[in-house]
Amino acid sequence: MATNNAGKIREITSMLDGIEVLSLKDIGFTAEIPEPFFTFEENALEKASSVHQFSGKNTFADDSGICVNALNGAPGVISAHYSGTRDDEQNLQRVLQELQGVTERSAFYKAVICLIWNEEVYYFEGVCHGRITEEKIGDGGFGYDPIFIPDGYSETFGELPLSIKNQISHRGIAVRKMVAFLSEVKD
Ligand code: IMP
C-alpha cells in the first residue's frame, strides 16, 4: 500500500480483511512519494508506480481529496497541503475561512485507487457527496472530516464511527471495488 498517511492506512486496512497488505515501512521504502500532477488518477499512478518499481510487488495507491463546489473544486488534488503546510487543522481552517458568509456549501470527497496487479494498471473510484459545516465538529477521522457532513446524515465524519464512514465514504467505495476485483482474479 503506497501511502504514509496514517488515516488512510487505518481505514484501508480495516476493510481488507484476509488480504495481506505490506506498508511502506514493511518494504523499507523511505523516500518521499511524488504527487506532481493535477488529477487524482495521474497522482495515484505515479505513487503506485514508484513503489512498484522499488518493490516489484503488486501495489496500490489512493489519491484523494475534497472538492468544494463554491470554491470551483478546490482544494481538490492539493487537499493535503491546501494551506501551504501538511497540517490538517490549518488546511480545514483555510476552507472554513474561504467559505465565510457562503451559503452554498456542497462538497464531495473523491478517491482514486490505482492498482498495479501483475504488471497491469487498474483504477477504482469512489465519490461521497455532502456539505461543509460552519465550524469544526468532532475529532475523529482525519483531514477535513470534522467539517464534512455526508448526505443523509447530520453528523460530521469527525463524529461518525469509522464503521459508518467506511460504508459510505469515497475510500470505502473505491476499496470495495478493488476487493471485488481481487476476489475475481486471485482464484
Ligand atoms: P493525498 O491523496 O496524499 O494527496 O492526500 C489526500 C488528502 O485529502 C488528505 O491529506 C486529506 O487532507 C484529504 N482527504 C482525503 N480523503 C479524506 C478523508 O477520508 N477524510 C478527510 N480528509 C481526506
Boltz pocket constraint, residues with backbone or C-beta under 6 A from the ligand:
constraints:
  - pocket:
      binder: B
      contacts: [[A, 5], [A, 35], [A, 62], [A, 63], [A, 64], [A, 65], [A, 66], [A, 76], [A, 77], [A, 79], [A, 80], [A, 81], [A, 91], [A, 109], [A, 110], [A, 141], [A, 142], [A, 143], [A, 144], [A, 145], [A, 169], [A, 171]]
      max_distance: 6.0
